[in-house]
Amino acid sequence: MPDDDTTCTRVNPTRRMLLRASLAGSVLAIAPVSGVWAANERRVSLHNLHTGERINQPYWMAGDYLPQSLSAINSVLRDHRSGEVYPIDPGLLDLLSALQQRLGSNEGYEVISGYRSPASNAMLHKASDGVARRSLHMQGKAIDIRLPGTGLETLHEAARQMKSGGVGLYAASNFIHVDTGRVRYW
């Protein structure tokens, strides 16, 4: 009993409460786990079309992100206009890895745009209505890609089905945009 004047009420769980809790636990236990999350290794293969650089290596192994791999990926995805390197959200790499597995592709992504410095983004925003003023590219949380051997509409739809962030289709420019922001589509 507490030392103050409050009363203690013992709560006896009802059968209904126990069944609800049991059902919730069962749903979590049988929820499908993406192969990318169950794998011992996560990898990404990228080809930056502006610099010609390529990278194909694991970035996560045995439960941990690999700092050297993340650093190398950050370099490949740097702002090709300014050369500025910025940390890419590991969740974005997880999204790319899961998307590639979902499509069953062994091809590497062609990267149109990874990180963008604020100056580069402002210049692009001024020149095009298709570039957001506060783009997630400036936070390392967005990438514009295509996947050789996979149709753009197929890639776009697979990314949408993942419901893992923003997904945009830029058919005229032959790429899709994916990000780790809130779920939205265009």
N, C-alpha and C positions, 0 to 999 in steps of 0.2 A: 504494500500500500504506500502511496506517496505521503510525504510528510506534510503537505498542505491540505487544504479543505476540499480538494477536487475529489470526485468520486471515480472509482475505477470500475469499468464495466468489462467483464470478460466476454469476448465475442466467440461464440461457438459457431464454426462454419456450418452452414446447412449443406445438405446433400447437393442441392442445386449449385451452390457456390463452388463446391469441390469438383463437380462435373464441368462447370465452365472453365475452371483453372486447368483441369486435366485436358479438356478439348483444346484450349489455347496452346498448351505445351505440345500436344500431339501435332497440331498444325505447324508449329515451328520446327518440330523434329522431322517432319516429312516434306517440308518446303524444298523445292528443287534447288540444288546448289549448282551454280554455273561451273563448268569445267575449269574456267580460269581461276576460280577461287579455290577449287579443290586441288589444283595442280601444285606440284612442288616447285615449279618455275613459271614465271611470267616473263614473256619476252615481247619485244616490239621490233618491227623492221620498218625503217623509214628512209625515204629518198627525198631530200630537199631539192626541189626542182630549180630553185634560184641559185644555190651554191654548188649543186652537183654532189654534195656529200651524202653518204649512205651510212646507216648504222643498223646492225641486226644482232642484238644481244639480249640476254636476260637482264632485267632490271629489278627483279624480285626473286629471292630463293629462300627456301626453308623458313618462311615466315617473316622475312625482313627485306626492305628495299635496299638495294646495293648503291651506296653513295657514289662510287666511281662511275657506275653505269648511268645513274641519274645525271651526273655532271656531264658525261659525254652526250647524252640525249639533249640536255639543256643547250649545249654548244651547237648541235646540229639544228635545233629548232630556234636558234637565236634570230633576232631581227636582222634580216639580210641587208637592210638599207643602212643601218647604223652600226651593225656588228655587236650590239648590246646583247649580252647573255642574261637570262632571267630564269629562276627556278620554275620548271613546269610542274604543275599539279600532278602528283603520282596517281591521283584518281582519274585523270585524263588518260594516262597510259593504261590503267586498268580498263577503262572504257574501250580504248582502241584494241587491246588484247582480247577482251570479251567479244567485241564486234567481229573481229577477224575469226575467232573460233565459231561464233554463231553462223557465219557465212561459209565456214569450212575452207577458207582460203589460205594458201601458203605464200601468196604474193605479199610483198611489202607495200605499205602505203606511199603514195606520192603526195608530198606535202607542198601545198600552195602557200600556206601561211601558218606559222606557229606563233611564237611570241612576237608582239609588236610593241615598240617603245611608244610612249605617249606622243612624241613628235611625229613618228611614222603614222600612228593611228589618226592624229589630227589632220595630217596631210591627206590621207585616204578618205577620211570623213568629208573633208571639204570638196573632194573631187567626185564623191559617189554617195548617193542616198542609201546604198546597201551596206555601208560601214557605220556601225553604232558609235556614237560619241564616247560612250563609256564601255567599249568593247571588252569582253573577258579575255581577249588576246593579250591585253596589257597586264593581266594578272597571271598569265601562264595557264589559264583554264580553258582555252579554246584552240581549235586547230581546224584548218580547211584542208580537206583531203579528197583523194579518189583512190580507188583500189583496182589496179589492172586486172582484167578478167571478170570484173563484177560491174554490171550495169549501174549507172548512177542512181536510177530509181530504186533498184534492188538494195543498194547500199543505204540510201536514204530511208527506205521503209524498215530495214533491219535495225538501223539506229533508232528510229522512232519507237519500234516495238520494245526496245530495251528500257525506255522511260527513265533514262539516266541523266538527263540534262537537256539542253537546247539542241535542236537539230534543224538545220536549214538546207534547202535545196537551191542551188544556183546552177540550173541547167545550162543557161546561156554561157556561163563561164566554166562549165564542166567540173564542178566540185560540190561537195557537201561540207557543211560546217557542223561540228559537234563541240559541245562544251559541257562543263560540270556545274553549270548554273542551275537555276530552277527549270523544271520540265516545261518546255514550250516548243512549238513547231511553226515553221514557215516554209 
